[in-house]
Amino acid sequence: MTKLIYCAAAVLFAGAIAACSPLTVVNAVSPAGAVQATASIRYGGDPRNMLDVYQPAAGAKNAPVIVFFYGGNWVSGKRDDYAFVGRALAARGFVVVVPDYRLYPQVRYPEFLIDGADALAWTAREIAAHGGDPNNIFLMGHSAGAYNAAMLALDARWLGKQGLKPDMLRGWIGLAGPYDFLPVQNRTTQPVFSAPNTPPDSQPLYHVNAASLPALLIAAKEDSLVNPTRNTGGMAAKLRTAQVPVREVYYDGVTHTTLVASLSSALQKLAPTLDAVEAFVRSDGGRK
């Protein structure tokens, strides 16, 4: 097991997390432990509209809920690869929902946000049957998934399509999220957002106001993929200017990719990401 842990860390530092093998290794060294999973629950009509639910093996009752969106530049990713996130958070006593969502080239912005809103609507309706509290839901995401979480939390249009409002949530958590990236420079991202005709209101920063939800923003200090100063720092500053509670954290010793891996039970020594997430949720987004 120790050898696998070192292997997982080495592979993640050397390669991109979007590749299958690094995540397979991370999941292999992150056993289920005292966690139970309910897999392949349908929340919408598309084949990609499936989600998994994780909860403590002993069961849960009115537990805080975290809906986690993975990254992959809106062109790749699948929920199975992020079982380690569900397991780690469920082991801390949370009920966790990890949905798949449609990706480019099947869809472009904003269709994946509609999927996210559909998954969240399912969570609000059904999570009590899995031991979660539908009145205590947090959104969380890494990279492109952090963008999805931010947009659902800040821009009322998407939940509005489900007859819901962002204030149904208690807060949101972004790991290495892109919140302000116009003009779109990344060639992979450009067609996803129809660049150069990307609408300004596609940016999470555009939607911050005094009624915005509390946020926990975490980034790697040395992130070469998503500029932490412009994105995490810029979002935190905008929230503070609007007098919205926000905690802003930067970690040494991790990268854009290993930041999410540090949630794994086997790789938590990379950074105290899991502790920070737990503290934020337990404090009701800093309200207590």
N, C-alpha and C positions, 0 to 999 in steps of 0.2 A: 504493500500500500504506500509506504513512504517513497519508494522508487517511482510509483505512478504519479504521486503528488509533484515530485521534482520534475518529472517528464511533462506534466500538465503545465507547470509554470514556464518551463523552457520553451515548449511549443507555442504557448500564447505570446511570450515575449518575441519569438522569432517570426511568427506568422500572423495572418489576418484572422480575426475571429469569425469572419463570414465563411471560412473554409470549414468543411464538415469535421475533419479529424481532430482539430483542437477542442471543439465543443464535445465531441464524443469522449475524449480523454477526461475533460472536466466532469462530465456526467458520470463517468466510470469511477472517479475518485470521490464522488459526492453521493454516498449511499442514501437511500430513502429514509432509513432510521425510523424515528417515531412519527412518520408521515404517511397519510393515505392519499391516493390520487384517483380522481374520476376522469377518465380520458374520453376525448372525441365526442363532446357534447355540441350539438348543432345550435347555432344562434342566428343563422340567416340562410338564405337560399342558395348561395354560391358554394361550390365544393371547398373553398378556402374558409368559409365561415364556420369554423370549428374552434372549440376551446377546451382546455383542461382545467380542472379545479384541484387544488391541493389544500389539505387541512391536517391538523394534528391527528395522529393515529388514534389517540384517546377520544377523539371527537371534539367538537367545538360548539359553543352556544353563545350567540350574539358577539362573536369575535370580530375585531376590525378586519376589513376587507381591503386587499390590495390588488388592483388590476394592472398587470405588467405587460407593456408592449416592447417587444425586442426591436433591435436595429437591423441594419442591412442595406442602408441607403435606398430603401423603398423598392429594391429590386431583388432581394433575397431574404431568406430566413424562414424558419419553421419552428413551431412551438415545442416540438420534441427536443430540440437542441437546448432549450432553456429550462429543462426539468430541474436543473440544479438551483435555479432562482426560486422556483415554486417550493422545492424541498427546504431550502434554507430559510425562507420566510415563514413557511408553515411550521417549521421546527421552533420558531420563536412565538408561536401561538396565533398566527394570522391565517385567515382563509385567503387563498391566492388564486386569481384567475389569469391564465395565460392564453390569450386568443391568437390565432392566425388571422391575417387580413390580406386582402388582395394586393398584388404588387404590380409594378411596371414590368412588361408592357401590357399586361391585361388591363390595367387602369392607370390613370394619371391622377395628380392632385385635382380635386379633393376627395376622390372616391374612397381612398383608404381611411379617411377620417369618418366617412359615413359608416364604414365597417366598424370602426372603433366605437362610434356612438351606438351602433346596434349591439355590440358586445357589452357595452356598459348598461344598456337598457335590459338586456337579458340578466345581467348581474343584479340590477335593482329588483327585478321581478322574482328571481329564482334563488338567490344566494342564501336566503334564510333556510332553505331545505338542506344546505350544506354546512349549516352552523354559523354562517356569517350574518353580520348586522347590516341590513340594507340602508340604515341611516348613518353608517360609519364607513364610507367607502373613500379610498385614496387611489389616485391614478399614479402610475410610475412607469418610467421607460428609460431605455438606454439608446443614445445616439438618435437615429431616425425615430425610434420608439419614444424617446423623450420629447421630440417635436410633436408626435401624435398626442401624447399625454398633455403637453402644454396647450395645444390648440383646442382640445376638448375641454380643458379646464378654463381657458381664457376667452374663447370665441363661442358665444352662445348659439351660433347658427347650427352647429352640428348636433348638439343634444336637443335643440329645438325641433329637429326633424322627428324626434321620438317623443315629443311632448314633455321633455325634461329641461331642466336648467342647470347650469354649473353649480348653483348653490345646493344641489343635492349632494355634492361632494364635500369632504372635509379638508382636502388639500391635494397637492400634487408634488411629485418627486422626479427630478430630472437628473440623469447621469450623462454627462458629456453631451448635452443636447445642443443642436443647432437651432437657435431662436431668431437669428438675424443674419441672413445669408444672401441678400440681394446686392448686386446682381449675382446670379448663380454662376459660379466659376467651375465647379466640378462637372466634368463632361458626362459622367454617368447620371448625375442629378438633373442636368439641364432638360432632357426630354420629360422627366417625371413632372417638372413644374412648368413645362411649355415655354422655357426660356427662348428668346429674350422677352417674351410677353407675360412673364410671371406677375400676377397681381400683387400689389403691395400688401393687401390684407391677407396674403398667405403666410405672413410672418407673425409668429407668436408675440413678438415685442409690440406689434401694432395694436394689440388688443388689451394691454394692461390698463386698468383703471382702479379707482379707489375701492371698487366692490370685488376685485380679484381675490382668488383664494390664496391662503398661505402656501408657501413653497419651500422645499428643501432642494437646493441646487448643488450638485457635487460634480467636480471635474478633476482630471489629472492635470497637475501643473504643467507638465510637458506633453501636451496633446498636439500631435502633428496633423491630425485629421480635422478636428473641429476646434477653432481658436477659442481657448477658454476665456481670454480677456474680453473679446468682443461678444461672445455668446453667453456664457455663464455670468461673467462680470456685468455685461450690459443688461441682461435680464434682471439680475439682482438690483442693480442701480435703479432701473425703471420701476420695479416693485417698491423699493424704498421711497422713491420720490412720490409714489402714489399712497404711501403710508400703509403698504400691505406687509404683513409679517413675512420675512424671508430669512432663511439661514443659508449662507454661502460658504462652501468648503472646498479646498483644493488639497490634493494629496500628492506627496512626493512618492517616487518608487513605483508608480503605475503609469500605464499608457492609456490611450483611448480604449484599447481592447481589453487590457487586463483589469481595468476599473470594474467592469461588470463581472469578470471572473472572480474578483475578490469577494463577491457575495457567496461563492461556493463554500461549503463547510470545510473543504480541504485547502482552500487558498485564502482564508480570511486574514492571514498574517500579512498579505500584500498591502492591505489598507483596511481601516475600521469602517468600511462602507455599510456593512450590515448593522453594526451598532448604531450608526447615525440614522439609518432608516427606521430602525426600531424605536429609537428615542423620539424621532419626529412623530411617528404614528401614535405612540403611547402618550405623547403630550398633546394629542388632538391638534396637530399642526402648530404647536407652540402656544396654544390657547391656555394650557394649564401646566 
